[in-house]
Structure formats: structure tokens, C-alpha cells
Amino acid sequence: MSSTTSLKLPDALKTRIAQVAALEGKTAHALMVDTLQEAMEDALARQQLYADGEASYQETLNTNAVFGAADVKTYVLTRLQGGKPARPQARPLNGAKPMVAPND
């Protein structure tokens, strides 16, 4: 069931909404509802991204294992070319210095 919500919009924004709605063949109400729905979906996806990133970071801290970017790149490219490379070896995390490949 829908409920009514009142928004006070600046006149300029209200005018732009009406213009865009007309161009899209929608009512101003439909445009605002669609826009709010999309904004909520984006916000929820962003929150999930942050939560996933935090979980990955905590897992890294707990396992103390990371992989060198150059090692992973070589592994992936070799797999894409049909090769069967050995999996990259995890390295201990040292938060005091950035990770660099040995040949960088």
C-alpha cells in the first residue's frame, strides 16, 4: 500500500522535474518515484559494497595473507591463454609498508 509524503521543492527543481517528466512521457509524480527508487537501489548497493569491502579487509587482517598484484596478473593472463600455472603464493601482510613485486 502506498502512503502520501509531502516534499517542499525549490521552484527551479520543480520546473526541471516537470520538463524531464514531459520529455520522458511521465508525470512528475512518476518521475520522482522512479528517481527515488533508483537512488535507494544505488544507496543499498553502495552500502553492500562497503560492507563487502570491510569483510574482505577483516578477513585479510585475520588470515594475515595477501597476494602480490604482479603474481595474480601473471596467473590470470596465463590461465586466459590456456596455461595451467601454479596458484600464486600468499605473502604475510606487512601494514608498515606497501606491497611491491620483487622486480618492481
N, C-alpha and C positions, 0 to 999 in steps of 0.2 A: 504494500500500500504506500502511496506517495504522501508526503506531508509538505506543507507550504513553508517556505523560507523566504524571508524578505531581505533583499540586499539594497543598500544605498550605493548607487553607481554614479561616478562623476559624469556630467553631461557628455563630455567628449568620448568617454568609453562607451556609453550607451549608444551614441551615434555610430561609432565604429562597429559595435556589435550588430546593430541594425543593418549596416552596409554589408558586412560579411555574411550575415544570415541571408540577406536578399540574393547575394551572389551565389550562395550555396543552395538556394531554394529551400531554406528552412525558416522557421520562425525564430525570433530572437531567443525565446524560451528554449527551443530545441537545441540551438547552437550553444547556449550556456550550459545546458545539462550535458551535452556531448563533451564540451570542453572540460567541465568539471570532472566527468567520468574519466577522461583520458589523463587529466592531471593526477587523479587519485591512483590510477593504474601505474603511472610513471613513478609516483612517490613510493608506492608499495614495492615496485621493482627495485628502486634505488635503495630502500631500506633493506631488502633482501640481499642486494649486492654487498652492502656494508656488513651485514650480519655474516654472510659467507666469507668475506674477507677477514673479519675478526676471528672467525672459527679457524680459518686456514692459518692465520698468524699464531693463534694459541696452540694449534697442532704443531707448528714449526718450533715454538718455544718448548713444548713438551717433549718432542722427539729429538730436538737439537740437531736436526738433519736438513740440509738444503742441497740443491743440485746446482752445479755451475751452468750458466746460460750457454756457454760455448759447447759444453758436453751434451746438453739437451738438444741444441741446434744440430749438432753433428749426428746425434742419434736419430732425430726425426727425419732429417734430409736423407740419411742412409736408408731408413725404412721406406720413405717415399720412392726411392729408386729401386726398391725390391730387395735391398740387402737385409741381412739379419745381424745387426750389430749387438754387442753386449749392452745391457742396460747401463746407463750412467751410474756411477757410484756416488752415494750420498757423502757429503762432507759435513763435519761438525760446524754448527753455526758459531761465528765469532762476531758478536754485535759491535765490537770495538772497531772493526774495520770493514770496509766494503769488500764484497767478494769480487775477485777478478780472476779470469782464467790465467793459468800459469804462463801462457805465451802472450798475454796482453801487456 
